[in-house]
Amino acid sequence: TVNSIKTFVNKAYGAWHSSVTQTASTTAGTAITYNVQDVTGTVTLASGSRLTAPVTGVYNLQFSAQLQNTDNAQNDATIWIKINGADVANSASQITVPSRKNTSIYGFALPAWNFLINLNAGDYVELYWLVDSTLVTMPAFAASTSPAYPAIPSVIVTMTQV
């Protein structure tokens, strides 16, 4: 109906991705960053990592990240949410990235999660990650022509008011 469409159109939203390879620390969380805006909405990006809510409400934060492991052993990555710089309790998840098959075939994992979070107007949300080996990265790849496929971002994120 027209009323339900109008309600959705008035909701805050935004979408971004990163076209660069990202690295993390083994000793402290590292903010995941974005450098390309895919959908322009009223959710804004600041400092490359901070998704800012324009109005108070419940938001759906969704992301997918490509993880690559060049090590001969499997390694773990932990990803979590921070709101206004503070860790969000119970938001962390750990994923094991498989070891490489050989010197040219690496191990990959694709975590893709979503969270419903309460935000006040002006609050900002960040995704952080930590690895147990610096051989785990979040790579971006250029488009391929043979066989043809589009570029692969290191991370994709959307934030939508629900």
DSSP file (Angstrom, degrees, kcal/mol; ACC not computed):
  #  RESIDUE AA STRUCTURE BP1 BP2  ACC     N-H-->O    O-->H-N    N-H-->O    O-->H-N    TCO  KAPPA ALPHA  PHI   PSI    X-CA   Y-CA   Z-CA
    1    1 A T     >        0   0    0      0, 0.0     4,-1.9     0, 0.0     5,-0.2   0.000 360.0 360.0 360.0 165.1    0.0    0.0    0.0
    2    2 A V  H  >  +     0   0    0      1,-0.2     4,-2.6     2,-0.2     5,-0.2   0.897 360.0  53.8 -63.0 -41.1    1.0    3.6   -0.3
    3    3 A N  H  > S+     0   0    0      1,-0.2     4,-2.2     2,-0.2    -1,-0.2   0.902 108.7  47.9 -62.8 -41.4    1.2    4.1    3.4
    4    4 A S  H  > S+     0   0    0      2,-0.2     4,-1.9     1,-0.2    -1,-0.2   0.876 112.5  49.4 -69.7 -34.7    3.6    1.1    3.9
    5    5 A I  H  X S+     0   0    0     -4,-1.9     4,-2.7     2,-0.2    -2,-0.2   0.924 110.9  49.8 -66.6 -43.9    5.8    2.4    1.0
    6    6 A K  H  X S+     0   0    0     -4,-2.6     4,-1.8     1,-0.2    -2,-0.2   0.901 108.3  53.6 -61.1 -40.7    5.9    5.8    2.5
    7    7 A T  H  < S+     0   0    0     -4,-2.2    -1,-0.2     1,-0.2     4,-0.2   0.919 112.0  44.6 -60.4 -44.2    6.9    4.4    5.9
    8    8 A F  H >< S+     0   0    0     -4,-1.9     3,-1.8     1,-0.2    -2,-0.2   0.914 109.3  55.1 -67.3 -42.7    9.8    2.5    4.4
    9    9 A V  H 3< S+     0   0    0     -4,-2.7    -1,-0.2     1,-0.3    -2,-0.2   0.841 104.9  54.6 -60.7 -33.4   11.0    5.5    2.3
   10   10 A N  T 3< S+     0   0    0     -4,-1.8    -1,-0.3    -5,-0.2    -2,-0.2   0.480  88.6 102.9 -80.3  -1.9   11.2    7.6    5.4
   11   11 A K  S <  S-     0   0    0     -3,-1.8    31,-0.2    -4,-0.2     2,-0.2  -0.487  78.9-108.8 -80.7 152.6   13.5    5.1    7.2
   12   12 A A        +     0   0    0     -2,-0.1   149,-3.5    30,-0.1     2,-0.3  -0.552  49.5 154.3 -79.7 144.7   17.2    5.7    7.5
   13   13 A Y  E     +A  160   0A   0    147,-0.2    30,-2.0    -2,-0.2     2,-0.3  -0.980  14.9 166.7-161.2 165.8   19.5    3.6    5.4
   14   14 A G  E     -A  159   0A   0    145,-0.9   145,-2.4    -2,-0.3     2,-0.3  -0.890  13.4-155.6-178.4 156.4   22.9    3.4    3.7
   15   15 A A  E     +AB 158  39A   0     24,-1.5    23,-2.6    -2,-0.3    24,-1.6  -0.997  16.1 165.9-146.6 140.0   25.3    0.9    2.1
   16   16 A W  E     -AB 157  37A   0    141,-2.6   141,-2.7    -2,-0.3     2,-0.3  -0.913  10.8-168.1-143.1 166.4   29.1    0.8    1.6
   17   17 A H  E     -AB 156  36A   0     19,-2.3    19,-2.2    -2,-0.3    18,-1.6  -0.945  22.0-119.1-147.5 173.0   31.9   -1.5    0.7
   18   18 A S  E     -A  155   0A   0    137,-1.9   136,-2.1    -2,-0.3   137,-0.6  -0.970  12.5-171.3-119.1 131.7   35.7   -1.6    0.7
   19   19 A S        +     0   0    0     -2,-0.5     2,-0.3   134,-0.2   121,-0.1   0.213  67.1  78.8-100.8  12.9   37.8   -1.9   -2.5
   20   20 A V  S    S-     0   0    0    119,-0.1     2,-0.3   135,-0.1   134,-0.2  -0.893  85.7-106.0-122.1 152.1   41.1   -2.3   -0.6
   21   21 A T        -     0   0    0     -2,-0.3     2,-0.3   119,-0.2    -2,-0.1  -0.561  38.1-153.6 -73.2 136.4   42.6   -5.2    1.3
   22   22 A Q  E     -E  138   0B   0    116,-2.6   116,-2.8    -2,-0.3     2,-0.3  -0.872   7.9-161.0-116.8 147.8   42.5   -4.8    5.1
   23   23 A T  E     -E  137   0B   0     -2,-0.3     2,-0.3   114,-0.2   114,-0.1  -0.890   5.9-155.9-123.6 156.5   44.7   -6.2    7.8
   24   24 A A        -     0   0    0    112,-0.5     2,-0.2    -2,-0.3   106,-0.1  -0.806  18.1-109.3-127.4 168.4   44.1   -6.7   11.5
   25   25 A S        -     0   0    0      3,-0.6   106,-2.1   104,-0.4     5,-0.1  -0.550   7.7-144.1 -92.6 158.9   46.2   -6.9   14.7
   26   26 A T  S    S+     0   0    0     -2,-0.2     3,-0.1   104,-0.2    -1,-0.1   0.455 100.4  40.5 -96.1  -4.8   46.7  -10.0   16.8
   27   27 A T  S    S+     0   0    0      1,-0.3     2,-0.3     2,-0.0    -1,-0.1   0.601 119.2  22.3-120.2 -16.9   46.8   -7.9   20.0
   28   28 A A  S    S-     0   0    0    101,-0.1    -3,-0.6   103,-0.1    -1,-0.3  -0.993  85.5 -91.7-152.1 147.8   44.0   -5.3   19.7
   29   29 A G        -     0   0    0     -2,-0.3     2,-0.4   101,-0.1   101,-0.2  -0.244  35.1-150.9 -60.1 146.8   40.8   -4.9   17.7
   30   30 A T  E     -H  129   0C   0     99,-2.4    99,-2.0    -5,-0.1     2,-0.2  -0.978  18.6-117.4-121.4 132.3   41.0   -3.0   14.4
   31   31 A A  E     -H  128   0C   0     -2,-0.4     2,-0.4    97,-0.2    97,-0.2  -0.471  25.1-128.2 -67.9 135.9   38.1   -1.1   12.9
   32   32 A I        -     0   0    0     95,-3.0    95,-0.4    -2,-0.2     2,-0.3  -0.712  32.3-153.1 -81.4 135.2   36.8   -2.4    9.6
   33   33 A T        -     0   0    0     -2,-0.4     2,-0.3    93,-0.1    16,-0.2  -0.733  13.6-155.0-117.3 162.2   36.7    0.4    7.0
   34   34 A Y        +     0   0    0     14,-2.7   -16,-0.3    -2,-0.3     3,-0.1  -0.983  12.4 176.1-133.7 141.2   34.7    1.3    3.9
   35   35 A N        +     0   0    0    -18,-1.6     2,-0.4    -2,-0.3   -17,-0.2   0.401  64.3  61.7-128.6   1.4   35.8    3.5    1.0
   36   36 A V  E     -B   17   0A   0    -19,-2.2   -19,-2.3     0, 0.0     2,-0.6  -0.989  66.5-145.4-132.9 126.2   32.9    3.3   -1.5
   37   37 A Q  E     +B   16   0A   0     -2,-0.4   -21,-0.3   -21,-0.2     3,-0.1  -0.796  17.4 178.3 -89.4 125.5   29.3    4.3   -0.9
   38   38 A D  E    S+     0   0A   0    -23,-2.6     2,-0.4    -2,-0.6   -22,-0.2   0.825  71.2  23.8 -94.4 -38.8   26.9    2.0   -2.7
   39   39 A V  E    S-B   15   0A   0    -24,-1.6   -24,-1.5     2,-0.0     2,-0.6  -0.992  74.7-141.1-132.9 124.4   23.5    3.5   -1.7
   40   40 A T        +     0   0    0     -2,-0.4     2,-0.2   -26,-0.2   -26,-0.1  -0.760  42.4 136.7 -88.7 120.2   23.2    7.1   -0.5
   41   41 A G        -     0   0    0     -2,-0.6   -27,-0.2     2,-0.5   -29,-0.1  -0.613  68.7 -77.7-139.6-159.4   20.7    7.4    2.4
   42   42 A T  S    S+     0   0    0    -31,-0.2     2,-0.4    -2,-0.2   -28,-0.2   0.613 100.5  92.6 -91.5 -12.2   20.5    9.3    5.6
   43   43 A V  S    S-     0   0    0    -30,-2.0    -2,-0.5   116,-0.2     2,-0.3  -0.688  70.3-155.7 -72.8 134.0   22.9    6.9    7.5
   44   44 A T  E     -I   52   0C   0      8,-1.5     8,-3.1    -2,-0.4     2,-0.5  -0.773  13.4-133.4-117.0 159.8   26.3    8.5    7.1
   45   45 A L  E     -I   51   0C   0     -2,-0.3     2,-0.3     6,-0.2     6,-0.2  -0.942  24.4-179.6-111.7 129.7   29.9    7.3    7.2
   46   46 A A  E >>  +I   50   0C   0      4,-2.4     4,-2.8    -2,-0.5     3,-1.3  -0.960  65.1   4.7-127.8 147.6   32.5    9.1    9.2
   47   47 A S  T 34 S-     0   0    0     -2,-0.3    -1,-0.1     1,-0.3    -2,-0.0   0.690 116.8 -78.8  55.9  21.5   36.2    8.4    9.7
   48   48 A G  T 34 S+     0   0    0      2,-0.2   -14,-2.7     1,-0.1    -1,-0.3   0.250 130.1  45.4  78.3 -14.5   36.0    5.5    7.2
   49   49 A S  T <4 S+     0   0    0     -3,-1.3     2,-0.7   -16,-0.2    78,-0.3   0.535  81.9  96.6-134.7 -14.0   34.4    3.2    9.8
   50   50 A R  E  <  -I   46   0C   0     -4,-2.8    -4,-2.4    76,-0.1     2,-0.7  -0.756  49.7-163.0 -96.9 111.8   31.7    4.9   11.8
   51   51 A L  E     -IJ  45 125C   0     74,-2.7    74,-2.5    -2,-0.7     2,-0.5  -0.825  18.3-154.1 -90.4 118.2   28.1    4.4   10.5
   52   52 A T  E     -IJ  44 124C   0     -8,-3.1    -8,-1.5    -2,-0.7    72,-0.2  -0.825   8.6-135.9-107.4 128.4   26.1    7.2   12.2
   53   53 A A        -     0   0    0     70,-2.6    69,-3.2    -2,-0.5    70,-0.2  -0.639   7.9-161.0 -78.4 127.7   22.3    6.9   12.9
   54   54 A P  S    S+     0   0    0      0, 0.0     2,-0.3     0, 0.0    -1,-0.1   0.767  75.0  22.4 -80.2 -24.4   20.5   10.1   11.9
   55   55 A V  S    S-     0   0    0     65,-0.1     2,-0.2    66,-0.1    67,-0.1  -0.938  91.0 -92.2-138.8 159.0   17.4    9.3   14.1
   56   56 A T  S    S+     0   0    0     -2,-0.3     2,-0.3    65,-0.1    64,-0.2  -0.498  72.8  92.4 -70.4 138.3   16.6    7.2   17.2
   57   57 A G  E    S-C  119   0A   0     62,-2.6    62,-2.9    -2,-0.2     2,-0.4  -0.981  75.6 -57.0 167.2-173.6   15.4    3.7   16.4
   58   58 A V  E     -C  118   0A   0     -2,-0.3   104,-2.9    60,-0.2     2,-0.4  -0.841  50.9-165.7 -96.3 133.6   16.1    0.1   15.8
   59   59 A Y  E     -CD 117 161A   0     58,-3.0    58,-2.7    -2,-0.4     2,-0.7  -0.928  19.5-138.7-123.8 145.0   18.6   -0.6   13.0
   60   60 A N  E     -CD 116 160A   0    100,-3.4   100,-2.0    -2,-0.4     2,-0.6  -0.918  20.2-165.5 -99.9 113.7   19.6   -3.7   11.1
   61   61 A L  E     +CD 115 159A   0     54,-2.9    54,-2.4    -2,-0.7     2,-0.4  -0.903  12.9 177.7-100.8 119.7   23.4   -3.8   10.6
   62   62 A Q  E     +CD 114 158A   0     96,-2.6    96,-2.5    -2,-0.6     2,-0.3  -0.950   3.7 164.9-124.3 143.0   24.4   -6.4    8.0
   63   63 A F  E     -CD 113 157A   0     50,-2.3    50,-1.2    -2,-0.4     2,-0.3  -0.992  21.7-162.9-150.1 157.8   27.8   -7.2    6.7
   64   64 A S  E     -CD 112 156A   0     92,-2.0    92,-2.6    -2,-0.3     2,-0.4  -0.983  15.6-171.3-136.9 138.1   29.8   -9.8    4.8
   65   65 A A  E     - D   0 155A   0     46,-2.2     2,-0.6    -2,-0.3    90,-0.2  -0.989  19.2-135.9-131.7 136.3   33.6   -9.9    4.9
   66   66 A Q        -     0   0    0     88,-2.5     2,-0.4    -2,-0.4    44,-0.2  -0.830  23.4-166.3 -93.0 120.7   36.0  -12.0    2.8
   67   67 A L  E     -F  109   0B   0     42,-3.0    42,-1.9    -2,-0.6     2,-0.4  -0.894   2.6-167.6-109.2 137.0   38.7  -13.5    4.9
   68   68 A Q  E     -FG 108 137B   0     69,-2.8    69,-2.3    -2,-0.4     2,-0.5  -0.969   5.8-162.6-125.1 138.7   41.8  -15.1    3.4
   69   69 A N  E     +FG 107 136B   0     38,-2.8    38,-2.2    -2,-0.4    67,-0.2  -0.980  12.2 177.5-122.5 119.8   44.4  -17.3    5.1
   70   70 A T        +     0   0    0     65,-1.8     2,-0.1    -2,-0.5    66,-0.1   0.321  52.7 106.7 -99.8   6.4   47.9  -17.8    3.5
   71   71 A D  S    S-     0   0    0      2,-0.2    29,-2.7    64,-0.2    36,-0.2  -0.416  76.9-126.6 -83.6 159.0   49.2  -19.9    6.4
   72   72 A N  S    S+     0   0    0     27,-0.2     2,-0.3    -2,-0.1    27,-0.2   0.552  96.5  58.5 -77.6  -9.4   49.7  -23.7    6.3
   73   73 A A  S    S-     0   0    0     25,-0.1    -2,-0.2    26,-0.0    27,-0.2  -0.860  95.5-102.1-118.3 154.1   47.5  -23.9    9.5
   74   74 A Q        -     0   0    0     -2,-0.3     2,-0.3    25,-0.1    25,-0.1  -0.453  41.7-166.3 -70.5 150.4   44.0  -22.8   10.1
   75   75 A N  E     -K   97   0C   0     22,-1.9    22,-3.8    -2,-0.1     2,-0.3  -0.928  12.2-122.8-138.0 160.8   43.5  -19.5   11.9
   76   76 A D  E     -K   96   0C   0     -2,-0.3    56,-2.1    20,-0.2    57,-0.4  -0.767  13.9-167.4-108.9 150.0   40.7  -17.6   13.7
   77   77 A A  E     -KL  95 131C   0     18,-2.4    18,-3.0    -2,-0.3     2,-0.4  -0.994   8.7-156.0-129.7 139.5   39.2  -14.2   13.2
   78   78 A T  E     -KL  94 130C   0     52,-3.0    52,-2.0    -2,-0.4     2,-0.4  -0.962   9.8-171.2-117.4 133.1   36.9  -12.6   15.7
   79   79 A I  E     +KL  93 129C   0     14,-2.6    14,-2.1    -2,-0.4     2,-0.3  -0.971  13.0 159.2-126.3 137.5   34.4   -9.8   14.6
   80   80 A W  E     - L   0 128C   0     48,-2.2    48,-2.8    -2,-0.4     2,-0.3  -0.930  33.6-104.2-150.6 173.9   32.3   -7.7   16.9
   81   81 A I  E     - L   0 127C   0      7,-0.3     7,-2.5    -2,-0.3     2,-0.4  -0.791  20.9-168.2-104.9 143.5   30.3   -4.4   17.2
   82   82 A K  E     -ML  87 126C   0     44,-2.5    44,-2.6    -2,-0.3     2,-0.5  -0.989   5.9-159.5-123.3 140.8   31.2   -1.2   19.0
   83   83 A I  E >  S-ML  86 125C   0      3,-2.4     3,-2.0    -2,-0.4    42,-0.2  -0.988  80.9 -13.9-118.7 123.9   28.6    1.6   19.6
   84   84 A N  T 3  S-     0   0    0     40,-2.8    -1,-0.1    -2,-0.5    41,-0.1   0.838 131.6 -53.3  52.5  36.6   30.1    5.0   20.3
   85   85 A G  T 3  S+     0   0    0     39,-0.3     2,-0.4     1,-0.2    -1,-0.3   0.365 114.8 113.3  86.2  -4.5   33.5    3.3   20.8
   86   86 A A  E <  S-M   83   0C   0     -3,-2.0    -3,-2.4     1,-0.0    -1,-0.2  -0.849  72.2-110.6-105.5 136.3   32.3    0.8   23.4
   87   87 A D  E     -M   82   0C   0     -2,-0.4     2,-0.6    -5,-0.2    -5,-0.2  -0.326  29.2-127.6 -57.8 140.2   32.2   -2.9   22.8
   88   88 A V    >   -     0   0    0     -7,-2.5     3,-1.5     1,-0.0    -7,-0.3  -0.844  30.1-113.6 -92.5 122.3   28.6   -4.3   22.6
   89   89 A A  T 3  S+     0   0    0     -2,-0.6    -1,-0.0     1,-0.3    -8,-0.0  -0.229  93.8   5.1 -55.6 138.7   28.2   -7.2   25.0
   90   90 A N  T 3  S+     0   0    0      1,-0.1    -1,-0.3   -10,-0.0    -3,-0.0   0.702  96.4 112.6  62.1  24.2   27.6  -10.6   23.3
   91   91 A S    <   +     0   0    0     -3,-1.5     2,-0.2   -10,-0.2    -2,-0.1   0.535  46.9 103.2-101.1  -6.9   28.2   -9.3   19.8
   92   92 A A        -     0   0    0     -4,-0.2     2,-0.3   -12,-0.1   -12,-0.2  -0.493  43.9-179.1 -80.9 145.1   31.4  -11.1   19.0
   93   93 A S  E     -K   79   0C   0    -14,-2.1   -14,-2.6    -2,-0.2     2,-0.4  -0.990  14.7-145.5-137.3 146.1   31.7  -14.1   16.8
   94   94 A Q  E     -K   78   0C   0     -2,-0.3     2,-0.4   -16,-0.2   -16,-0.2  -0.918  12.4-170.4-115.5 139.5   34.7  -16.2   15.9
   95   95 A I  E     -K   77   0C   0    -18,-3.0   -18,-2.4    -2,-0.4     2,-0.5  -0.987  17.8-136.2-129.5 138.5   35.3  -17.9   12.6
   96   96 A T  E     -K   76   0C   0     -2,-0.4   -20,-0.2   -20,-0.2   -22,-0.0  -0.825  15.6-150.5 -94.6 125.9   38.0  -20.3   11.6
   97   97 A V  E     -K   75   0C   0    -22,-3.8   -22,-1.9    -2,-0.5    12,-0.1  -0.853  24.5-117.6 -97.3 123.7   39.6  -19.6    8.3
   98   98 A P        -     0   0    0      0, 0.0     9,-0.3     0, 0.0   -29,-0.2  -0.128  30.2-103.2 -59.6 154.7   40.9  -22.8    6.6
   99   99 A S        -     0   0    0    -27,-0.2   -27,-0.2     1,-0.1     9,-0.2  -0.274  46.7 -87.2 -69.1 163.2   44.6  -23.3    5.9
  100  100 A R        -     0   0    0    -29,-2.7     6,-0.3   -27,-0.2    -1,-0.1  -0.370  24.2-140.3 -70.0 153.2   45.9  -22.8    2.4
  101  101 A K  S    S-     0   0    0      4,-2.5     2,-0.3     1,-0.2     5,-0.2   0.853  77.9 -28.7 -81.1 -38.0   45.8  -25.9    0.0
  102  102 A N  B >  S-N  105   0D   0      3,-1.5     3,-0.5    -3,-0.0    -1,-0.2  -0.877  86.8 -64.9-160.1-169.9   49.2  -25.0   -1.5
  103  103 A T  T 3  S+     0   0    0     -2,-0.3     3,-0.1     1,-0.2    -3,-0.0   0.652 132.6  30.8 -67.2 -14.5   51.4  -21.9   -2.2
  104  104 A S  T 3  S+     0   0    0      1,-0.2     2,-0.6     2,-0.0    -1,-0.2   0.473 108.5  69.2-121.6  -4.2   48.9  -20.5   -4.7
  105  105 A I  B <  S-N  102   0D   0     -3,-0.5    -4,-2.5   -35,-0.0    -3,-1.5  -0.929  70.1-166.6-119.2 107.4   45.5  -21.7   -3.4
  106  106 A Y        -     0   0    0     -2,-0.6     2,-0.3    -6,-0.3   -36,-0.2  -0.388  24.0-102.9 -91.7 165.3   44.6  -20.0   -0.1
  107  107 A G  E     -F   69   0B   0    -38,-2.2   -38,-2.8    -9,-0.3     2,-0.3  -0.692  39.9-169.0 -86.1 141.1   42.0  -20.7    2.5
  108  108 A F  E     +F   68   0B   0     -2,-0.3     2,-0.3   -40,-0.2   -40,-0.2  -0.944  14.4 179.7-130.8 151.5   38.9  -18.5    2.4
  109  109 A A  E     -F   67   0B   0    -42,-1.9   -42,-3.0    -2,-0.3   -12,-0.1  -0.979  13.5-154.9-144.1 149.5   35.9  -17.9    4.7
  110  110 A L        -     0   0    0     -2,-0.3     2,-0.2   -44,-0.2   -44,-0.2  -0.745   9.3-167.3-129.7  84.5   33.0  -15.5    4.3
  111  111 A P        +     0   0    0      0, 0.0   -46,-2.2     0, 0.0     2,-0.3  -0.529   9.5 177.7 -68.7 136.8   31.3  -14.5    7.5
  112  112 A A  E     +C   64   0A   0    -48,-0.2     2,-0.3    -2,-0.2   -48,-0.2  -0.882  12.0 157.8-143.7 106.6   28.0  -12.7    6.8
  113  113 A W  E     -C   63   0A   0    -50,-1.2   -50,-2.3    -2,-0.3     2,-0.3  -0.836  24.4-154.2-128.5 162.0   26.0  -11.7    9.9
  114  114 A N  E     -C   62   0A   0     -2,-0.3     2,-0.4   -52,-0.2   -52,-0.2  -0.993   7.6-167.2-137.9 151.3   23.3   -9.2   10.8
  115  115 A F  E     -C   61   0A   0    -54,-2.4   -54,-2.9    -2,-0.3     2,-0.6  -0.987  17.8-140.2-134.7 140.4   22.4   -7.6   14.1
  116  116 A L  E     +C   60   0A   0     -2,-0.4     2,-0.4   -56,-0.2   -56,-0.2  -0.920  34.6 177.7 -97.3 125.0   19.4   -5.6   15.3
  117  117 A I  E     -C   59   0A   0    -58,-2.7   -58,-3.0    -2,-0.6     2,-0.5  -0.969  30.2-128.1-133.6 144.9   20.6   -2.7   17.5
  118  118 A N  E     +C   58   0A   0     -2,-0.4     2,-0.4   -60,-0.2   -60,-0.2  -0.801  35.1 178.6 -89.2 126.8   19.0    0.2   19.3
  119  119 A L  E     -C   57   0A   0    -62,-2.9   -62,-2.6    -2,-0.5     2,-0.3  -0.970  22.4-141.0-130.8 146.5   20.6    3.5   18.5
  120  120 A N    >   -     0   0    0     -2,-0.4     3,-2.5   -64,-0.2   -67,-0.3  -0.676  49.2 -78.3 -94.0 158.0   19.9    7.1   19.5
  121  121 A A  T 3  S+     0   0    0      1,-0.3   -65,-0.1    -2,-0.3   -66,-0.1  -0.354 122.5  21.1 -55.1 129.1   20.2    9.9   17.0
  122  122 A G  T 3  S+     0   0    0    -69,-3.2    -1,-0.3     1,-0.3     2,-0.1   0.243  90.3 132.5  93.0 -12.9   23.9   10.6   16.5
  123  123 A D    <   -     0   0    0     -3,-2.5   -70,-2.6   -70,-0.2     2,-0.4  -0.397  43.7-149.1 -66.1 148.6   25.2    7.2   17.8
  124  124 A Y  E     -J   52   0C   0    -72,-0.2   -40,-2.8    -3,-0.1     2,-0.4  -0.951   5.3-153.6-124.0 148.8   27.7    5.5   15.6
  125  125 A V  E     -JL  51  83C   0    -74,-2.5   -74,-2.7    -2,-0.4     2,-0.3  -0.924  11.8-176.6-118.7 139.0   28.4    1.9   15.0
  126  126 A E  E     - L   0  82C   0    -44,-2.6   -44,-2.5    -2,-0.4     2,-0.5  -0.977  20.6-137.2-132.5 150.3   31.6    0.2   14.0
  127  127 A L  E     - L   0  81C   0    -95,-0.4   -95,-3.0   -78,-0.3     2,-0.3  -0.908  25.6-169.3-100.8 134.6   32.7   -3.3   13.2
  128  128 A Y  E     -HL  31  80C   0    -48,-2.8   -48,-2.2    -2,-0.5     2,-0.3  -0.870   3.3-166.9-120.1 155.0   36.0   -4.5   14.7
  129  129 A W  E     -HL  30  79C   0    -99,-2.0   -99,-2.4    -2,-0.3  -104,-0.4  -0.985   8.5-170.7-143.4 157.3   38.1   -7.5   14.1
  130  130 A L  E     - L   0  78C   0    -52,-2.0   -52,-3.0    -2,-0.3     2,-0.3  -0.992  10.3-159.1-144.1 139.1   41.0   -9.3   15.6
  131  131 A V  E     - L   0  77C   0   -106,-2.1   -54,-0.2    -2,-0.3     3,-0.1  -0.843  22.4-141.7-120.4 157.6   43.0  -12.2   14.2
  132  132 A D  S    S+     0   0    0    -56,-2.1     2,-0.3    -2,-0.3  -106,-0.1   0.493  95.0  29.9 -94.5  -3.1   45.2  -14.9   15.8
  133  133 A S  S >  S-     0   0    0    -57,-0.4     3,-1.7  -108,-0.1    -1,-0.2  -0.965  70.4-137.6-150.1 136.7   47.7  -14.6   12.8
  134  134 A T  T 3  S+     0   0    0     -2,-0.3  -110,-0.1     1,-0.3    -1,-0.0   0.496  98.3  80.7 -72.5  -0.9   48.5  -11.7   10.6
  135  135 A L  T 3  S+     0   0    0   -112,-0.0   -65,-1.8     2,-0.0     2,-0.6   0.524  77.1  84.4 -79.4  -5.6   48.4  -14.2    7.7
  136  136 A V  E <   + G   0  69B   0     -3,-1.7  -112,-0.5   -67,-0.2     2,-0.3  -0.885  63.0 164.4 -94.9 123.2   44.7  -13.8    7.8
  137  137 A T  E     -EG  23  68B   0    -69,-2.3   -69,-2.8    -2,-0.6  -114,-0.2  -0.787  44.5-122.1-129.5 173.7   43.6  -10.7    5.8
  138  138 A M  E     -E   22   0B   0   -116,-2.8  -116,-2.6    -2,-0.3   -71,-0.2  -0.826  44.2-165.9-116.3  86.2   40.4   -9.2    4.4
  139  139 A P        -     0   0    0      0, 0.0     2,-0.4     0, 0.0   -73,-0.2  -0.384  16.5-153.3 -83.5 153.0   41.4   -9.0    0.7
  140  140 A A        -     0   0    0   -121,-0.1     2,-0.4    -2,-0.1  -119,-0.2  -0.938  14.8-158.0-114.2 144.6   39.7   -7.2   -2.2
  141  141 A F  B     -O  152   0E   0     11,-2.5    11,-2.8    -2,-0.4     3,-0.1  -0.964  15.5-119.2-126.9 142.4   40.1   -8.4   -5.8
  142  142 A A        -     0   0    0     -2,-0.4    10,-0.0     9,-0.2  -123,-0.0  -0.274  46.3 -83.3 -69.0 161.1   39.7   -6.7   -9.1
  143  143 A A        -     0   0    0      8,-0.1     2,-0.4     1,-0.1     8,-0.1  -0.265  44.5-132.0 -61.1 153.0   37.1   -7.8  -11.6
  144  144 A S  E   > -P  149   0F   0      5,-2.4     5,-1.8     1,-0.1    -1,-0.1  -0.866  17.2-168.3-110.7 145.0   38.1  -10.7  -13.9
  145  145 A T  E   5S+P  148   0F   0     -2,-0.4     3,-0.5     1,-0.3    -1,-0.1   0.693  74.4  61.7-102.3 -24.1   37.6  -10.8  -17.6
  146  146 A S  T   5S+     0   0    0      1,-0.7    -1,-0.3     3,-0.1     2,-0.1  -0.788 124.5  13.8-147.9 101.3   38.3  -14.5  -18.2
  147  147 A P  T   5S-     0   0    0      0, 0.0    -1,-0.7     0, 0.0     2,-0.3   0.603 113.3-128.5 -72.5 155.7   36.3  -16.0  -16.8
  148  148 A A  E   5 +P  145   0F   0     -3,-0.5    -3,-0.2    -2,-0.1    -5,-0.0  -0.554  45.7 138.6 -81.0 129.5   34.2  -12.8  -16.3
  149  149 A Y  E   < -P  144   0F   0     -5,-1.8    -5,-2.4    -2,-0.3     3,-0.1  -0.954  48.8 -97.3-158.8 157.7   33.0  -11.7  -12.9
  150  150 A P        -     0   0    0      0, 0.0    -6,-0.1     0, 0.0    -5,-0.0  -0.155  53.9 -74.3 -72.8 169.5   32.8   -8.4  -11.0
  151  151 A A        -     0   0    0     -8,-0.1    -9,-0.2     1,-0.1    -8,-0.1  -0.189  42.8-130.4 -58.3 154.3   35.2   -7.1   -8.5
  152  152 A I  B     -O  141   0E   0    -11,-2.8   -11,-2.5    -3,-0.1    -1,-0.1  -0.938  18.5-145.8-113.7 109.7   35.2   -8.7   -5.0
  153  153 A P        -     0   0    0      0, 0.0  -134,-0.2     0, 0.0   -87,-0.2  -0.333  15.2-130.8 -68.4 155.5   35.1   -6.2   -2.1
  154  154 A S  S    S+     0   0    0   -136,-2.1   -88,-2.5     1,-0.3     2,-0.3   0.838  90.8   2.1 -72.4 -32.5   36.9   -7.0    1.1
  155  155 A V  E     -AD  18  65A   0   -137,-0.6  -137,-1.9   -90,-0.2     2,-0.4  -0.990  60.0-160.0-154.1 146.9   33.7   -6.1    3.1
  156  156 A I  E     -AD  17  64A   0    -92,-2.6   -92,-2.0    -2,-0.3     2,-0.4  -0.993  17.6-179.5-126.6 135.6   30.2   -5.0    2.3
  157  157 A V  E     -AD  16  63A   0   -141,-2.7  -141,-2.6    -2,-0.4     2,-0.3  -0.997   9.1-178.7-138.6 143.3   28.0   -3.3    5.0
  158  158 A T  E     -AD  15  62A   0    -96,-2.5   -96,-2.6    -2,-0.4     2,-0.4  -0.983   7.2-165.6-133.8 149.4   24.5   -2.0    5.1
  159  159 A M  E     +AD  14  61A   0   -145,-2.4  -145,-0.9    -2,-0.3     2,-0.4  -0.968  14.6 174.8-136.3 121.7   22.6   -0.3    7.9
  160  160 A T  E     -AD  13  60A   0   -100,-2.0  -100,-3.4    -2,-0.4     2,-0.3  -0.987  30.2-126.2-131.8 130.8   18.8    0.1    7.7
  161  161 A Q  E       D   0  59A   0   -149,-3.5  -102,-0.3    -2,-0.4  -150,-0.1  -0.567 360.0 360.0 -71.9 136.0   16.3    1.5   10.2
  162  162 A V              0   0    0   -104,-2.9  -103,-0.2    -2,-0.3    -1,-0.1   0.404 360.0 360.0-110.4 360.0   13.5   -1.1   10.8
